[in-house]
Amino acid sequence: MSEYLTAGEAMQELKICRNTLNKHIRSGRLMAYRVGRLVRITRGDLEKFVKQSRSNCRRRSRRQN
């Protein structure tokens, strides 16, 4: 079974605020699961999100140069 993180734990790992985390979840860039009123994010989904974000930053910086 995958390790599930709370929204607070995910925010700490990414060093972002709740509004930013919710924005990424609503946009579909970060997969999250609702269990009742609680939000859970798997560690694997969090790692995928970080990898995708890194590759998007590299593409954007190349376009600007």
C-alpha positions as CSV (number, residue, x, y, z in Angstrom):
1,M,0.0,0.0,0.0
2,S,1.2,3.5,-0.8
3,E,2.1,5.9,1.9
4,Y,-0.6,8.6,2.2
5,L,0.3,12.1,3.3
6,T,-2.1,14.7,4.7
7,A,-2.4,18.1,3.0
8,G,-0.3,19.6,5.8
9,E,2.5,17.1,5.3
10,A,2.5,17.7,1.5
11,M,2.6,21.4,2.1
12,Q,5.6,21.0,4.3
13,E,7.4,18.8,1.8
14,L,6.8,21.2,-1.0
15,K,7.2,24.3,1.1
16,I,4.0,25.9,-0.2
17,C,0.9,27.3,1.4
18,R,-2.6,25.7,1.5
19,N,-4.0,27.9,-1.3
20,T,-1.2,26.9,-3.7
21,L,-1.6,23.2,-2.8
22,N,-5.4,23.5,-3.5
23,K,-4.7,25.3,-6.8
24,H,-2.5,22.4,-8.0
25,I,-5.1,19.9,-6.9
26,R,-8.0,21.7,-8.6
27,S,-6.1,22.1,-11.8
28,G,-5.4,18.3,-11.9
29,R,-1.6,18.7,-11.8
30,L,-1.5,17.1,-8.3
31,M,-3.6,14.0,-7.7
32,A,-5.4,14.0,-4.3
33,Y,-8.0,11.7,-2.7
34,R,-10.8,12.8,-0.5
35,V,-11.7,10.6,2.4
36,G,-14.8,12.2,3.9
37,R,-13.6,15.7,4.6
38,L,-9.9,14.8,4.6
39,V,-7.5,15.2,1.7
40,R,-4.8,12.6,1.2
41,I,-2.0,12.5,-1.4
42,T,0.2,9.5,-2.1
43,R,3.9,9.9,-1.9
44,G,4.2,8.6,-5.4
45,D,1.8,11.2,-6.8
46,L,3.7,13.9,-4.9
47,E,7.0,12.7,-6.5
48,K,5.4,12.7,-10.0
49,F,4.2,16.2,-9.4
50,V,7.7,17.4,-8.4
51,K,9.3,15.7,-11.5
52,Q,6.7,17.2,-13.9
53,S,7.2,20.7,-12.3
54,R,11.0,20.4,-12.7
55,S,10.7,19.5,-16.4
56,N,8.2,22.4,-17.0
57,C,10.7,24.9,-15.4
58,R,13.5,23.7,-17.7
59,R,11.3,24.1,-20.8
60,R,10.1,27.6,-19.8
61,S,13.7,28.8,-19.1
62,R,14.9,27.6,-22.4
63,R,12.1,29.5,-24.2
64,Q,13.0,32.8,-22.6
65,N,16.7,32.6,-23.7
